[in-house]
Amino acid sequence: MSFLNSRKVAWVIFGIGLLTAVGSLFFLPDMIPVHFSSFGTPDGWDYKTGILLFPILQLFILFLSGRKKVKDFMFRFARTPLNDIQYNWAVDGLLFFVFCVEIWILTEA
């Protein structure tokens, strides 16, 4: 159970997201939809290399969430104080959300 409560899960999610993004570059068309209207039709387009922004965002979140100052800020000003396990799960959830958005963009392309 210590694996699930550690930062290793966050790195696994990042690794899967990175491999998915790099692997999808070979199969995506040159232009992919990146923004959708309220009806679900695409209304924003980007080059396929834009899919690499998702792993970059995940890496940025991983970097910031591992900083002691950010963690102390979250612990000090949270409405309900978080312990380390809850903090790690919150970071994992955020990274998983970014990964799900990446998958959604890939399936719509």
C-alpha distances in whole Angstrom, upper triangle without the diagonal:
4,5,5,7,9,12,12,11,15,16,15,17,20,20,21,23,25,25,26,29,30,31,32,35,37,37,38,41,43,42,39,39,37,38,39,41,41,42,40,42,42,44,42,42,41,41,38,37,36,33,32,31,28,26,28,27,24,24,26,23,21,24,25,21,20,24,24,27,25,22,25,27,24,23,27,28,26,27,24,22,19,16,14,11,14,16,13,13,17,17,15,17,20,20,19,22,24,23,24,27,28,27,30,32,32,33,36,37
4,5,5,6,10,10,10,13,15,14,16,19,19,20,22,24,25,26,28,30,30,32,35,37,37,38,41,42,42,39,39,37,38,39,42,41,43,40,43,42,44,42,42,40,40,38,36,35,32,31,30,27,25,27,26,22,22,24,22,19,21,22,19,18,21,21,24,23,20,22,24,22,21,25,26,24,26,23,21,17,14,12,9,13,14,11,12,16,16,14,17,20,19,19,22,24,23,24,28,28,28,30,33,32,33,36,38
4,5,5,8,7,7,10,11,11,13,15,16,17,19,21,21,23,25,26,27,28,31,33,33,34,38,39,39,36,36,34,36,37,40,39,41,38,40,39,41,39,39,37,37,34,33,32,29,27,27,24,22,24,23,19,20,22,20,17,19,21,18,17,20,21,24,22,20,23,25,22,22,26,27,25,27,24,22,19,16,13,11,14,14,11,12,15,14,12,15,18,16,16,20,21,20,22,25,25,25,27,29,29,30,33,34
4,6,8,8,6,9,11,11,12,15,16,16,18,20,21,22,24,26,26,28,30,32,32,33,36,38,37,34,34,32,33,34,37,36,38,35,37,37,39,37,37,35,36,33,32,31,27,26,26,23,21,23,22,18,19,21,18,16,19,20,17,16,20,21,23,21,19,22,23,21,20,24,25,23,24,22,20,16,15,12,9,11,12,9,8,12,12,10,12,15,14,14,17,19,18,19,22,23,22,25,27,27,28,31,32
4,7,8,8,10,12,13,14,16,17,18,20,22,23,24,26,28,29,30,32,35,35,35,38,39,39,36,35,33,34,35,37,37,39,36,39,38,40,38,38,36,37,34,33,32,29,27,27,23,22,23,22,18,19,20,17,15,18,18,15,14,17,18,21,19,16,18,20,18,17,21,22,20,22,19,17,13,11,8,5,8,9,7,7,11,11,10,12,15,15,15,18,19,19,21,23,24,25,27,29,29,30,33,34
4,5,6,8,10,11,12,14,15,17,18,20,21,23,24,26,27,29,31,33,34,34,37,38,38,35,35,32,34,35,38,38,39,37,39,38,39,37,37,35,35,33,31,30,27,26,25,22,20,21,20,17,16,18,16,13,15,16,13,12,15,16,19,17,14,17,20,17,17,21,22,20,23,20,18,14,12,9,7,10,10,7,9,12,11,10,13,15,14,15,18,19,19,21,23,24,24,27,29,29,30,33,34
4,5,5,7,9,10,11,13,15,16,17,19,20,21,23,24,26,28,30,31,31,34,35,35,32,32,29,31,33,36,36,38,35,37,35,37,34,34,32,32,30,28,27,24,22,21,19,16,18,17,13,13,14,12,9,11,13,10,9,12,14,17,15,13,16,18,16,17,20,22,20,23,21,19,15,13,10,9,11,10,6,9,11,9,8,12,13,11,13,16,16,16,19,21,21,22,25,26,26,28,31,31
4,5,5,6,9,10,10,12,14,15,16,18,20,21,22,24,26,28,29,30,33,34,34,31,32,29,31,33,36,36,38,35,37,35,37,35,34,32,31,29,27,26,23,21,21,19,16,18,17,14,13,16,14,11,13,15,13,12,15,17,20,19,17,20,22,20,21,24,25,24,26,24,22,19,17,13,12,14,13,9,11,13,11,10,13,14,12,13,17,17,16,19,21,20,21,24,26,25,27,30,30
4,5,5,6,9,10,11,12,14,15,16,18,20,21,22,25,27,27,28,31,32,32,29,29,27,29,30,33,33,35,32,34,33,34,32,32,30,30,27,26,25,22,20,20,17,15,17,16,13,13,16,14,11,14,16,13,13,17,19,21,19,17,21,22,20,21,24,25,23,25,23,22,18,17,14,12,13,12,9,9,11,10,7,10,12,10,10,14,14,13,15,18,18,18,21,23,23,24,27,28
4,5,5,6,9,10,11,12,14,15,17,18,20,21,23,26,26,26,29,30,30,27,27,24,26,28,31,31,33,30,32,30,32,30,29,27,27,25,23,22,19,18,17,14,12,14,13,9,10,12,10,7,11,12,10,11,14,17,19,16,15,19,20,18,19,23,23,21,24,22,21,17,17,14,12,13,11,8,9,10,7,5,9,9,7,8,12,12,11,14,16,16,17,20,21,21,23,25,26
4,5,5,6,9,10,10,12,14,15,16,18,20,21,24,25,25,28,29,29,27,27,25,27,29,32,33,35,32,33,31,33,30,29,27,26,24,22,21,19,16,17,14,11,13,13,9,9,12,11,8,11,13,12,11,15,18,20,18,17,21,22,20,22,25,26,24,27,26,24,21,20,16,15,16,15,11,12,14,11,9,12,12,9,11,14,13,12,15,17,16,17,21,21,21,23,26,26
4,5,5,6,9,10,11,12,14,15,16,18,20,22,23,24,27,28,28,26,27,25,27,29,32,33,34,31,32,30,32,30,29,27,26,24,22,22,18,17,17,15,12,15,15,11,12,15,14,11,14,17,15,15,19,21,24,21,20,24,25,23,24,28,28,27,29,28,26,22,21,18,17,18,17,13,13,15,12,10,12,13,10,10,14,13,11,14,17,15,16,19,20,20,21,24,25
4,5,5,6,9,10,11,12,14,15,16,19,21,22,22,25,26,26,23,23,21,23,25,28,29,30,27,29,27,29,27,26,24,24,21,20,19,16,15,15,12,10,13,12,9,10,13,12,10,14,16,14,15,19,21,23,21,20,24,24,22,24,27,27,25,27,26,25,22,21,18,17,17,16,12,12,13,11,8,10,10,7,7,10,10,8,11,13,12,13,16,17,17,18,21,22
4,6,5,6,9,10,10,12,14,15,17,20,21,20,24,24,24,22,22,20,23,25,28,29,30,27,28,26,28,25,24,22,22,19,17,17,14,12,12,9,7,9,10,6,7,10,10,8,11,14,13,14,17,20,22,19,19,23,24,22,24,27,27,25,28,27,26,23,22,19,18,19,17,14,14,14,11,9,12,11,7,9,11,10,8,12,13,12,13,16,17,16,19,21,21
4,5,5,6,8,10,11,12,14,16,18,19,20,23,24,24,22,23,22,25,27,30,31,32,29,30,28,30,27,26,23,22,19,17,17,14,12,14,12,8,11,13,10,10,13,13,12,14,17,16,16,20,23,25,23,22,26,27,25,27,30,31,29,32,31,29,26,25,22,21,22,20,17,17,18,15,13,15,15,11,11,14,13,10,14,15,13,14,17,18,17,19,22,22
4,5,5,6,9,10,10,12,14,16,17,18,21,23,23,20,22,20,23,25,28,29,30,26,28,26,28,26,24,22,21,18,17,17,14,13,14,11,9,13,14,11,12,16,15,14,17,19,19,19,23,25,27,25,25,28,29,27,29,32,32,30,32,31,30,27,26,23,22,22,21,18,17,18,16,13,14,14,11,10,13,12,8,11,13,11,11,15,16,14,16,19,19
4,6,5,6,9,10,10,13,15,16,16,19,20,20,17,18,17,19,21,25,26,27,24,25,23,24,22,21,19,18,15,14,14,10,9,11,8,6,10,10,8,10,13,13,13,16,18,18,19,22,25,26,24,24,28,27,25,28,31,30,29,31,30,30,27,27,24,22,22,21,18,17,17,15,13,14,13,9,9,11,9,6,9,10,8,9,12,13,12,14,17,17
4,5,5,6,8,10,11,14,15,15,18,19,19,18,19,18,21,23,27,29,29,26,26,24,26,23,21,18,17,14,12,13,10,8,10,8,5,9,11,9,9,13,14,13,15,18,18,19,22,25,27,24,25,28,28,27,29,32,32,31,33,33,32,29,28,25,24,25,23,20,20,20,17,15,17,15,12,12,14,11,9,13,13,10,11,15,14,13,16,18,18
4,5,5,6,8,10,12,13,14,18,19,20,18,20,19,23,25,28,30,31,27,27,25,27,24,22,20,18,15,14,15,11,10,13,11,9,12,14,13,13,17,17,16,19,21,22,22,25,28,30,28,28,32,32,30,32,35,35,34,36,36,35,31,31,28,26,27,25,22,22,23,20,17,19,18,14,14,16,14,11,14,15,12,12,16,15,13,16,18,17
4,6,5,6,9,11,11,12,15,17,17,15,17,16,20,21,25,27,27,23,24,22,24,22,20,18,16,13,13,13,10,10,12,10,9,13,14,13,14,17,18,18,20,23,22,23,26,30,31,29,29,33,32,30,33,36,35,34,36,35,35,31,31,29,27,27,26,23,22,22,20,17,18,17,14,13,15,12,9,11,12,9,8,12,12,9,12,15,14
4,5,5,7,10,10,10,13,14,15,13,15,14,17,20,24,26,26,22,22,20,22,19,17,14,13,10,9,9,6,6,9,8,7,10,12,12,13,16,17,17,19,21,22,23,26,29,30,28,28,32,32,30,33,36,35,33,36,36,35,32,32,30,28,28,26,24,23,23,20,18,19,17,14,14,15,12,10,12,12,8,9,12,11,9,12,14,13
4,5,5,8,10,10,14,14,16,15,17,17,20,23,27,29,29,26,25,23,24,21,19,16,14,10,9,11,8,7,11,11,9,12,14,14,15,17,19,19,20,23,24,25,27,31,32,30,30,34,34,32,35,38,37,36,39,38,38,35,35,32,31,31,29,26,26,26,23,21,22,21,17,17,18,16,13,16,16,12,13,16,14,12,15,17,15
4,5,6,8,9,13,14,16,15,18,18,22,24,27,29,29,26,25,23,25,23,20,18,15,12,11,13,11,10,14,13,12,15,17,17,18,21,22,21,23,26,27,27,30,33,35,32,33,37,37,35,37,40,40,38,41,40,40,36,36,33,32,32,30,27,27,27,25,22,23,22,19,18,19,17,14,16,16,13,12,15,14,11,14,16,14
4,5,5,6,10,12,13,12,14,15,18,20,24,26,26,22,22,19,21,19,17,15,13,9,10,11,9,10,13,12,13,15,17,17,18,21,22,22,24,27,27,28,31,34,36,33,34,37,37,35,38,41,40,38,40,40,40,37,37,34,33,32,31,28,27,27,25,23,23,22,19,18,19,16,13,15,14,11,10,13,11,8,10,13,10
4,6,6,8,9,11,11,14,15,19,21,25,27,27,23,22,20,21,19,15,13,10,7,7,10,8,9,12,13,13,15,17,18,19,21,23,23,25,27,28,29,31,35,36,33,35,38,38,36,39,42,41,39,42,42,41,38,39,36,35,35,33,30,30,29,27,25,25,24,21,20,21,18,16,17,16,13,13,15,13,10,13,14,11
4,6,9,10,13,13,16,18,21,23,27,30,29,25,24,22,24,21,18,16,13,9,10,13,12,13,16,17,16,19,21,21,22,25,26,26,28,30,31,32,35,38,39,37,38,42,41,40,42,45,44,43,45,45,45,42,42,39,38,37,36,33,33,32,30,28,28,27,24,23,24,21,19,20,19,16,15,17,15,12,14,16,13
4,7,9,12,11,14,16,20,21,25,27,26,23,21,19,21,20,17,15,13,10,12,14,12,14,17,17,18,20,22,22,23,26,27,28,30,32,32,34,36,40,41,38,39,42,42,40,43,46,45,43,45,45,45,42,42,39,38,37,36,33,33,32,30,28,28,27,24,23,23,21,18,19,18,15,14,15,13,10,11,13,10
4,6,8,7,11,13,16,18,21,24,23,20,18,16,18,16,13,12,10,6,9,11,10,12,15,15,17,19,20,21,23,25,26,27,29,30,31,33,35,39,39,36,38,41,40,39,41,44,43,41,43,43,43,41,41,39,37,37,35,33,32,31,29,27,27,25,23,22,21,19,17,17,16,13,12,13,11,8,10,10,7
4,6,7,10,13,16,17,21,24,23,19,17,15,16,15,11,10,8,7,10,12,12,14,17,18,19,21,22,23,25,27,28,29,31,33,34,36,38,41,42,39,40,44,42,41,44,46,45,43,45,46,46,43,44,42,41,40,38,36,35,34,32,30,30,28,26,25,24,21,20,20,18,15,15,15,12,10,12,11,7
4,7,10,13,16,18,21,24,24,21,18,15,16,14,10,8,6,5,9,10,11,14,16,17,19,20,22,23,25,26,28,29,30,32,33,35,37,41,41,38,40,43,42,40,44,46,44,43,45,46,46,44,45,42,41,40,38,36,36,35,32,31,30,28,26,26,25,22,21,21,19,16,17,17,14,12,15,14,10
4,7,9,12,14,17,21,20,17,15,12,12,10,6,6,5,6,9,9,11,14,15,16,19,19,20,22,24,25,26,28,30,31,32,34,36,40,40,37,38,42,40,39,42,44,42,41,43,44,44,42,43,41,40,39,37,35,35,33,31,30,29,27,25,25,23,20,20,20,17,15,16,15,12,11,13,11,8
4,6,9,11,15,18,18,14,12,9,11,9,6,6,6,6,9,9,9,12,13,14,17,18,18,20,22,23,24,26,28,29,30,32,34,38,38,34,36,39,38,36,39,42,40,38,40,41,41,39,40,38,37,36,34,32,31,30,28,27,26,24,22,21,20,17,17,16,14,12,13,12,8,8,10,8,5
4,6,8,11,14,14,11,9,6,7,6,4,6,9,9,12,10,10,14,14,14,17,19,18,20,23,23,24,26,28,29,30,32,34,37,37,34,35,38,37,35,38,40,38,36,38,39,40,38,39,38,36,35,33,32,30,29,27,26,25,22,21,21,18,16,16,15,12,11,12,10,7,9,10,7,6
4,7,10,13,14,11,11,7,8,5,5,6,9,10,12,9,9,12,11,12,15,16,15,17,20,20,21,23,25,25,26,29,31,34,33,30,32,35,33,31,34,36,34,33,34,35,36,34,36,34,33,32,30,29,28,25,24,23,22,19,18,18,16,13,14,14,10,10,12,10,6,9,11,9,9
4,7,10,11,9,9,6,6,5,7,9,13,13,15,12,12,16,14,14,18,18,17,19,22,22,22,25,27,26,27,30,32,35,34,30,32,35,33,31,34,36,34,32,33,35,36,34,36,35,34,32,30,30,28,26,25,24,22,20,20,19,16,15,16,15,11,12,14,11,9,12,13,10,11
4,7,8,5,5,4,5,7,9,12,16,16,18,16,15,19,17,17,21,22,20,22,25,25,24,27,29,29,29,33,34,37,36,33,34,37,35,33,36,38,35,33,34,35,37,35,37,36,35,33,32,31,29,27,26,26,23,21,21,21,17,16,17,15,12,14,15,11,10,13,13,10,12
4,5,5,5,6,6,9,12,15,19,20,22,19,19,22,21,20,24,25,23,25,28,28,27,30,32,31,32,35,37,39,38,35,36,39,36,34,37,39,36,34,35,36,38,37,39,39,37,35,34,33,31,29,28,28,25,23,24,23,20,19,21,18,15,17,18,14,13,17,16,13,15
4,5,8,9,10,13,16,19,22,23,25,22,22,25,23,22,26,27,24,26,29,29,28,31,33,32,32,36,37,40,39,35,36,38,36,34,37,38,35,33,33,35,37,36,38,38,37,34,33,33,31,28,28,28,25,23,24,23,20,20,21,19,16,19,19,15,15,19,18,15,17
4,6,9,10,13,16,19,23,23,26,23,22,26,25,24,27,29,27,28,31,31,30,33,36,35,35,38,40,42,42,38,39,42,39,37,40,41,38,36,36,37,40,38,41,40,39,36,35,35,33,31,31,30,27,26,26,25,22,22,23,20,17,19,19,15,15,18,17,14,16
4,6,9,11,14,17,20,20,22,20,19,23,22,21,24,26,24,25,29,29,28,31,33,33,33,36,38,40,40,36,37,40,38,35,38,40,38,35,36,37,38,37,39,38,37,34,34,33,31,29,28,27,25,23,24,22,19,19,19,17,14,16,16,12,12,14,13,10,13
4,6,9,11,15,18,18,21,19,19,22,22,21,25,26,25,26,29,30,29,32,34,34,34,37,39,42,42,38,39,42,40,38,41,43,40,38,39,40,41,40,42,41,39,37,36,35,33,31,31,30,27,26,26,24,21,21,21,19,16,17,17,13,12,15,13,10,12
4,6,8,11,14,15,18,15,16,19,19,18,22,23,22,24,27,27,27,30,32,32,32,35,37,40,40,36,37,40,38,36,40,41,39,37,38,39,41,39,41,40,38,36,35,34,32,30,29,29,26,24,24,23,20,19,19,18,14,15,15,12,10,13,12,9,10
4,7,10,14,16,18,16,17,20,19,19,23,23,22,25,27,27,27,30,32,32,33,36,37,40,39,36,38,40,38,36,40,41,39,37,38,40,41,40,42,41,40,37,36,35,34,31,30,30,28,25,25,25,22,20,21,20,16,17,18,15,13,15,16,12,12
4,7,11,13,15,12,14,17,15,16,20,20,19,22,24,24,25,28,29,29,30,33,34,37,37,33,35,38,36,34,38,39,37,36,37,39,40,38,40,39,38,36,34,33,32,30,28,28,26,24,23,23,21,18,20,19,15,15,17,14,11,14,15,12,12
4,7,9,12,10,11,14,14,15,19,19,19,21,24,24,25,27,29,29,30,33,34,38,37,34,36,39,37,35,39,41,39,37,39,40,41,39,41,39,39,37,35,34,33,31,29,28,27,24,23,23,21,18,19,19,15,14,16,14,11,13,14,11,10
4,6,8,6,9,11,11,13,16,16,17,19,21,21,23,25,26,27,29,31,32,36,35,32,34,37,36,34,38,40,38,37,39,40,40,38,40,38,37,36,34,32,32,30,28,27,26,24,22,23,21,18,18,18,15,14,16,15,11,12,15,13,11
4,5,6,8,10,11,14,16,16,17,20,21,21,23,25,26,27,29,31,33,36,36,33,35,38,37,36,39,41,40,39,41,42,42,40,41,39,38,37,35,33,33,31,29,28,27,25,23,23,22,19,19,19,17,14,16,16,12,12,15,14,11
4,5,6,8,10,12,14,15,16,18,19,20,22,24,25,27,28,30,32,35,35,33,34,38,37,35,38,41,39,38,40,41,41,38,39,37,36,35,33,31,31,29,27,26,26,23,21,21,20,17,16,17,15,12,13,14,11,10,13,12,9
4,5,6,8,10,11,12,14,16,17,18,20,21,22,24,26,27,29,32,33,30,32,35,34,33,37,39,38,37,39,40,39,37,38,35,35,34,32,30,30,28,25,25,25,22,20,21,20,17,16,18,16,12,15,16,12,12,15,15,13
4,5,6,8,10,10,12,14,15,16,18,20,21,22,24,26,27,31,31,28,30,33,32,31,34,36,35,34,36,37,37,34,35,33,33,32,29,28,27,26,23,23,22,20,18,19,18,14,14,16,13,10,13,14,11,11,15,14,12
4,5,6,8,9,11,12,14,15,17,18,20,21,22,24,26,30,30,27,29,32,31,29,33,35,34,33,35,35,35,33,33,31,30,29,27,25,25,24,21,20,20,18,15,16,15,11,11,12,10,7,10,11,8,8,12,12,11
4,5,6,7,9,10,11,13,15,16,17,19,20,22,23,27,28,25,27,30,29,28,31,34,33,32,34,35,34,31,32,30,29,28,26,24,24,23,20,19,20,17,14,16,16,12,11,14,12,9,12,14,12,11,15,16,14
4,6,5,6,9,10,10,12,14,15,16,18,20,21,25,25,22,24,28,26,25,29,31,30,29,31,32,32,29,30,28,28,27,24,22,23,21,18,18,18,15,13,15,14,10,11,14,11,9,13,14,12,13,16,17,16
4,5,5,6,9,10,11,12,14,15,16,18,20,24,24,21,23,26,25,24,27,29,28,27,29,29,29,27,28,25,25,24,21,20,19,18,15,15,15,12,10,11,11,7,7,10,8,6,10,12,10,11,15,15,15
4,5,5,6,9,10,10,12,14,15,16,19,22,23,20,21,25,25,23,26,29,28,27,30,30,29,26,27,24,23,23,21,18,19,18,14,14,15,13,9,11,12,9,8,12,11,9,12,14,13,13,17,18,18
4,5,5,6,9,10,10,12,14,15,17,21,21,19,20,24,23,22,25,28,27,26,29,30,29,26,27,24,24,24,21,19,20,19,15,15,17,14,11,14,14,11,11,15,14,12,15,17,16,16,20,21,20
4,5,5,6,9,10,11,12,14,16,19,19,17,18,22,21,19,23,25,24,23,26,26,26,23,24,22,22,21,18,17,18,16,13,13,14,11,9,12,11,8,10,13,12,11,14,16,15,16,19,20,20
4,5,5,6,9,10,10,12,15,18,19,16,17,20,20,18,21,24,23,22,25,25,24,21,22,19,19,19,16,14,15,13,10,10,11,9,6,9,10,7,8,12,12,11,14,16,16,16,19,21,21
4,5,5,6,9,10,11,13,16,17,15,16,20,20,19,21,24,24,23,26,26,25,22,22,20,20,20,17,15,16,15,12,12,14,12,9,12,14,11,12,15,15,14,17,19,19,19,22,24,24
4,5,5,6,8,10,11,15,15,13,14,18,17,17,20,22,22,21,24,25,24,21,22,19,20,20,16,15,17,15,12,13,15,12,10,14,14,12,14,17,16,15,19,21,20,21,24,25,25
4,5,5,6,8,10,13,14,11,12,16,15,14,17,19,19,18,21,21,20,18,19,16,17,16,13,12,13,11,8,10,11,8,8,11,12,10,12,15,15,15,18,20,20,21,24,25,25
4,6,5,6,9,12,14,11,12,15,16,15,17,20,20,19,22,22,20,18,18,15,15,15,12,10,12,12,8,9,12,10,8,12,13,12,13,16,17,17,19,21,22,22,25,27,27
4,6,5,7,10,12,10,11,15,15,15,17,19,20,20,23,23,21,19,19,16,17,18,14,13,15,14,11,13,15,13,12,16,17,15,16,20,20,19,22,24,24,25,28,29,29
4,5,5,9,9,7,9,12,12,11,14,16,16,17,20,21,19,17,17,15,17,16,13,12,15,13,10,13,15,12,12,16,17,15,17,20,20,20,23,25,25,26,29,30,30
4,6,8,9,6,6,10,11,10,12,14,15,15,18,18,16,13,14,11,13,13,9,9,11,10,7,10,12,11,11,14,15,15,17,19,20,20,23,25,25,26,29,30,31
4,6,9,8,7,10,12,12,13,16,17,17,20,20,17,15,14,11,13,14,10,10,13,12,10,12,15,14,13,17,18,17,19,22,23,23,25,27,28,28,31,33,33
4,6,5,6,9,10,11,12,14,16,16,20,20,17,16,15,13,16,16,12,13,16,15,12,15,18,16,16,20,21,20,22,25,25,25,28,30,30,31,34,35,35
4,6,5,6,8,10,10,12,14,15,19,19,16,14,14,12,15,16,12,13,17,16,14,17,19,18,19,22,23,23,25,27,28,28,31,33,33,34,37,38,39
4,5,5,6,9,10,10,12,14,18,18,15,15,15,14,17,17,14,15,18,17,15,19,20,19,20,23,24,23,26,28,28,29,32,33,33,35,37,38,39
4,5,5,6,9,10,11,12,15,16,14,13,14,13,16,15,11,13,16,13,12,16,17,15,16,20,20,20,22,25,25,25,28,29,30,32,34,35,36
4,5,5,6,9,10,10,14,14,11,10,10,9,12,12,8,10,13,12,11,14,16,15,16,19,20,20,22,25,25,26,29,30,31,32,34,36,37
4,5,5,6,9,10,13,13,10,10,11,11,14,14,11,13,16,15,14,18,19,18,20,23,23,24,26,28,29,30,32,33,34,36,38,39,40
4,5,5,6,8,12,13,11,11,13,13,16,15,12,15,17,15,14,18,19,17,19,22,22,23,25,27,27,29,31,32,33,35,37,38,39
4,6,6,6,9,10,8,8,10,11,13,11,9,12,13,11,12,15,16,15,17,20,20,20,23,24,25,26,29,30,30,33,34,35,37
4,6,6,9,8,6,6,8,9,12,11,9,12,14,12,13,17,17,17,19,22,22,23,25,27,28,29,31,32,33,35,37,38,40
4,6,9,9,7,9,11,13,16,14,12,16,18,16,17,20,21,20,22,25,25,26,28,30,30,32,34,35,36,38,40,41,42
4,6,8,8,10,13,15,17,15,13,17,18,15,17,20,20,19,22,24,23,24,27,28,28,31,33,33,34,37,38,39,40
4,5,5,7,11,13,15,12,11,15,15,13,14,18,17,17,20,22,21,22,25,26,26,29,31,31,32,35,36,37,39
4,6,9,13,15,17,13,13,17,17,14,17,20,19,18,22,23,22,24,27,27,28,30,32,32,34,36,37,38,40
4,6,10,13,14,11,11,15,15,13,16,18,18,18,21,23,22,24,27,27,28,30,32,32,34,36,37,38,40
4,7,10,12,9,10,13,14,13,15,18,18,18,21,22,23,24,27,28,29,31,32,33,35,37,38,39,41
4,7,8,6,6,10,10,10,12,14,15,16,18,19,20,22,24,25,26,28,30,30,32,34,35,37,39
4,6,5,6,9,10,11,13,14,15,17,19,20,21,23,25,26,28,29,30,32,34,35,36,38,40
4,6,5,6,9,10,11,12,14,15,17,18,20,21,22,24,26,27,28,30,32,33,35,36,38
4,5,5,6,9,10,10,12,14,15,16,18,20,21,22,24,26,27,28,30,31,32,35,36
4,5,5,6,9,10,10,12,14,15,16,19,20,21,23,24,25,27,29,30,31,33,35
4,5,5,6,9,10,11,12,14,15,17,18,20,22,23,25,26,28,29,30,32,34
4,5,5,6,9,10,11,12,14,16,16,18,20,21,22,24,26,27,28,30,32
4,5,5,6,9,10,10,12,14,15,16,18,20,21,22,24,25,26,28,30
4,5,5,6,9,10,11,13,14,15,17,19,20,21,23,25,26,27,29
4,5,5,6,9,10,11,12,14,16,17,19,20,21,23,25,26,28
4,5,5,6,9,10,10,12,14,15,16,18,20,21,22,24,26
4,5,5,6,9,10,10,12,14,15,16,18,20,21,23,25
4,5,5,6,9,10,11,13,14,15,17,19,20,21,23
4,5,5,6,9,10,11,12,14,15,17,19,20,21
4,5,5,6,9,10,10,12,14,15,16,18,20
4,5,5,6,9,10,11,12,14,15,17,19
4,5,5,6,9,10,11,12,14,16,17
4,5,5,6,9,10,11,12,14,16
4,5,5,6,9,10,11,12,14
4,5,5,6,9,10,11,12
4,5,5,6,9,10,11
4,5,5,6,9,10
4,5,5,6,9
4,6,5,6
4,5,5
4,6
4
